[in-house]
Amino acid sequence: MKFSAHPLHLLAAAGLSFAASAHAQTESDLHQEPRLKVLVTAMAEGLPTRPSGIGDTSQLLSAIAGYNVAQGGGVSGLPSVNGLADDRLKIRIDGMEITSACANHMNAPLSYIDPTQVGHIDVLAGVTPVSAGGDSIGGTITVRSAAPVYADTAGVLRSSGKLSFSGRSNGNGLSSGISASVASDTLSVGYNAAYARSHSYQDGNGQTVLASLYESINQAVLLGWRGDGQQLSVRLGTQHIPYQGYPNQYMDMTDNTGRYGNASYHARYGWGELDASAYWERTSHDMGFFTPERKGMMPMLTQGRNTGYSLKASLPQGEGTLLRVGQEYHVFRLDDYWPAVAGSMMMGPQTYVNINGGQRDRLALYGEAETRHNAQWTSLFGARWESVRMDTGAVQPYASNMMNAADAAAAKVFNARAHKLRDNNYDLTALARYEADASSSYELAAARKTRSPNLYERYSWGRGKMAMTMTNWFGDGNGYVGNLDLRPETAYTLAATAHWHGGSGARSWFVKFNPYYNRVQDYIDVDVLGQFNPYGQTAANGALLQFANHNARLYGANLSWQLPLAAPAALGALNLNGTAAYSRGQRADGGALYHIMPLNTLLTLEQRSGAWTNQLELKLVRRKTQLDQRRIEAATAGYGLLALHTRYQLGKQLQLNAGISNLLDKTYADPLSGVYLSGLRAAGGSLRALPGMGRSFDAGLSYSF
C-alpha cells in the first residue's frame, strides 16, 4: 500500500484526508466530477509507515489531526473525529452502510475490510456536504477497495497482483494479503484475500493484557466492465473472525461471519453524470468466552442484515455551477437473543430476547449547488431530508423468578408500549472558500446535522445488572438500558480552515489550522440509575445508566504542518511533519462528555535519500483530567511514545519496512481505551485504565507484479 496526498473533493472545514493508491488504472479515470478541489490535504508523504502486523483499518488514519480510535478488539477499533465517534460518524465501505449488529459494537463497520484491501479513504469532518451522507453529526468516512485494473491495449490481456506480509514481535502479530487480476481493455476479474492474527499483547511492564488476541480472514472477488464513458463494478466478499478478545468488555467475540455483495455504476451523458449503487450484507455474530485467559459460559447470538441503494446525478448549470441531486435508501434488520444456559438458575430456562425483529429504515433526498463565482470565491449550499422509521417486536427475559425479577418487570413495561417510531430529519450545509493568492486559502462553513438513535439506544430494555452490562460499546465497564422516548440529535456546527502552503517537491511546505464549535441539541448521553461493583469486587465501581437526551457543546482546534529543514546534501531531504489537536466536550447542565481526547501532538522527523525513507516519531498526550463522572471515567496519566520507522523501495515492485514501536517500552494507558475488565476478573482489586502496548519490533515487505 502506498500512502500519498489526495485533495479532498468537498471538505467542509476539517481538513482530514488520506489516500492509499493502487498501482493500477482506477475508477477515477472515468469518474471526473468537476467538484470543488479544496486545497486541504493530509500530511502528504508525512504519514508514517507502520508495518506492525495490525489488521485494524481504523488505525490507518491515526496520524491525522483530530482523528482518534477507541480501542475495541484487535481489528475492531471505533473511530472518533473531533470528539464524535462510532454511530455519530457515517462510514461507507464500497458504497455500503454496514450497521454494527452487536450490543457491544464488536462488528464495527471498518472491521469488515482489512488494511491490505483498502484502496482509498476520505475523511470529512464536521460540516460535511449533504451528498456525503446523513444520519450523522460528526462526519463521514468513505472507504473504497482497490478499483478494477484494465489493459491499455485492445486484444491484450493484462495480469497484475501484489503480495504483502508484515509482523510485530509484541503478541506475535502477523498480517498478510494477496491480490491478483486479469483484464482486457474492457473486462476485469480480480481476487483479494487478507489474513491477520495475534496473541494477546504485553504492556510496558511485560505483563500480558488478557483477552486481547484475535484472528481475521477476508476475501473478495471483483468484476469490472467499462465502455464508452461508463463503468460497472461488482464485488462479492466474505469476512470471518473466528475469535476476537475484548479486554475492555465483559464478553468476547466467538465468531463473526459476514457476506456481502455490492454493485456500482458510473456514466457520463450529455446532460451530466450518473452514479448508482446497490448492496446487500448479512452478519451472523456470536459472543461468549473462548480463551483460558477469561473463562465463562453465556452465549449471545445476533443476526443483522443491511440492504440499500444510492442514486446521484451531477448536473452542470452554466459555466460555474454544478448541481447534485440524489436519493438513498437503507434498510437494517436485527435479531439479538441469548440462548438459555443448561443448568443455570439465572440464565434460563427461556431464551432472553433482547431485540426481536428490529427495524431501522432510512429514506433520503438531497440537493446541493456548488458555484465558482470567480477566480477567488467558491461556495457550496445543500439541503437533505431523511425519514427514519424504527420498530421492534415483543421481548422476554430468561425467566420470571426472583433472580430475574428486574428483567421480567422491565419486559412487561416494554411490551405494553408502542414501538413504532418515525423521525423526520433535516440537514443544511453552507461553505464559502476564498483563495487569497497562490499560497493561501480560507474556508468558513456552517451546518445543521441530525442523527436518529440506533436500535440499542431506543430498544434495549433489560433492567437487571447482568443484562444492562451486556449493552455497552463504550469500554467503560458500566451497564446501559435504552429509552423509547429518545429524540434525534441535532448538531449546529461552525468551522473554519486556514491553509498556507508553498514550495514544490522535497521543499514543499504547508501549515493548516482548523478551529470548530459544535452545539448539539438532544445529544444522546446518560442519566444515572444506580451503581454496582463489577465482578463483585468492592474496590471496583460501575454505574447503571439509561440513554437520555441532554444538550451539549464540543469545541476545539486542529493544527497540522509539513516543514522542510536545512540539511547537508548527503542526508537528502529532511522534513519536520506534525499534528496537534485540542478538543473539549461538555454537557449544558454540567460535566464533561465521555471519550474526549486530551491535548495531543504527533511529531515526525523524516529523512529521504534515494530509495530510503526514515522516520523518528514522537507522540505526546497530556494527562486526562476532564472526566465523565457519570460514567466513572478512568483518569490517565500523560505520556510520550517514541517510534522508529524505515522503508526501502526497490524499484516499483519491492518495498521493505522495519521499525520499533514504543521504543522505550513505556507503560501507559490510552485515554480512549476504556477499562481493563479482563484484568479485573483475573486478579480482582480496583478497576483501572486498559494498559497500552509495550515495545514491539516490526517488519514487513510487499511485492507487486
Summary of the structure (lengths in Angstrom):
residues: 705
radius of gyration: 24.7
end to end distance: 13.4
largest distance: 79.6
contacts: 2647
relative contact order: 0.14
helix: 10%
strand: 53%
